[in-house]
Amino acid sequence: MYRKHLEAEYGDRLIFDDIRVIPRLDQWGDEYLHIYVIVDGTEAGDYDVLDPRWVNSLYRKVRPQLLELGVPNIPSNSYIDKAEIDPWTDDEKAALFR
């Protein structure tokens, strides 16, 4: 659901290489989702075209689907440039998504 919205907004400028959703527990033991978006910038590796206001409003767009899936809590997001993690070892990459 995130990919659809991201590609509709930025598909002509960015490639969303991988999107992973990892369940996490907050400090009170409540579950939430952490969404990792790996961005492969098509503009010389520059993904500064991501508008923070638009990215922050993405939750409102997907909230109905999340509620249908039984996910009431607000997810957190990380946007990571693929160029930053390409040199990492497989173990380092795996640790990112634990």
C-alpha positions as CSV (number, residue, x, y, z in Angstrom):
1,M,0.0,0.0,0.0
2,Y,2.9,2.4,0.7
3,R,4.6,1.6,-2.6
4,K,1.5,2.5,-4.6
5,H,1.3,6.0,-3.1
6,L,5.0,6.6,-3.2
7,E,5.3,5.5,-6.9
8,A,2.2,7.6,-7.8
9,E,3.9,10.7,-6.3
10,Y,7.5,10.1,-7.0
11,G,7.7,7.3,-9.6
12,D,9.1,9.6,-12.3
13,R,12.0,10.8,-10.1
14,L,12.8,8.0,-7.6
15,I,12.9,4.2,-7.5
16,F,11.7,2.5,-4.3
17,D,14.0,-0.5,-4.3
18,D,12.7,-2.2,-1.2
19,I,10.0,-1.5,1.4
20,R,10.0,-3.6,4.5
21,V,7.5,-3.5,7.3
22,I,8.8,-4.8,10.7
23,P,6.6,-5.1,13.8
24,R,8.1,-3.4,16.8
25,L,7.2,-2.8,20.4
26,D,7.2,0.7,21.8
27,Q,8.4,1.7,25.3
28,W,5.0,0.7,26.8
29,G,4.9,-2.7,25.1
30,D,2.4,-1.7,22.4
31,E,3.0,-3.0,18.9
32,Y,3.5,-0.7,16.0
33,L,5.0,-1.1,12.5
34,H,8.3,0.4,11.4
35,I,8.4,0.9,7.6
36,Y,11.8,1.0,6.0
37,V,11.8,2.5,2.5
38,I,15.0,2.0,0.5
39,V,15.2,4.7,-2.1
40,D,17.3,4.4,-5.2
41,G,17.5,8.0,-6.4
42,T,17.5,8.5,-10.1
43,E,18.8,12.1,-9.9
44,A,22.5,11.3,-9.2
45,G,21.6,9.5,-6.0
46,D,19.8,12.5,-4.6
47,Y,16.5,11.7,-2.9
48,D,16.0,15.2,-1.5
49,V,13.0,15.4,-3.7
50,L,11.0,13.7,-1.0
51,D,8.7,16.3,0.4
52,P,8.6,15.9,4.3
53,R,5.0,17.2,4.4
54,W,3.8,14.7,1.8
55,V,5.8,11.8,3.4
56,N,4.3,12.7,6.8
57,S,0.8,12.8,5.3
58,L,1.2,9.3,3.8
59,Y,-0.1,7.7,7.0
60,R,-3.5,9.4,6.6
61,K,-3.7,7.9,3.1
62,V,-3.1,4.3,4.3
63,R,-4.8,4.5,7.7
64,P,-8.1,2.9,6.5
65,Q,-6.2,-0.1,5.1
66,L,-4.1,-0.4,8.2
67,L,-7.3,-0.4,10.4
68,E,-8.8,-3.1,8.2
69,L,-5.7,-5.2,8.8
70,G,-6.1,-4.6,12.6
71,V,-3.2,-2.2,12.9
72,P,-4.5,0.8,15.0
73,N,-1.2,2.4,16.0
74,I,0.7,5.0,13.9
75,P,3.7,3.4,12.1
76,S,7.1,5.0,12.0
77,N,9.1,5.4,8.8
78,S,12.7,5.4,7.8
79,Y,13.8,6.5,4.3
80,I,17.3,5.2,3.5
81,D,19.3,5.9,0.3
82,K,20.3,2.7,-1.3
83,A,23.7,4.1,-2.0
84,E,24.3,4.3,1.8
85,I,23.7,0.6,2.4
86,D,25.1,-0.9,-0.8
87,P,28.6,-1.2,0.7
88,W,27.3,-2.9,3.8
89,T,27.8,-6.6,4.4
90,D,24.8,-8.9,4.3
91,D,24.9,-9.2,8.1
92,E,24.8,-5.4,8.5
93,K,21.9,-5.2,6.1
94,A,20.0,-7.9,7.9
95,A,20.6,-6.1,11.2
96,L,18.8,-3.0,9.9
97,F,15.6,-4.9,9.5
98,R,15.6,-6.8,12.8
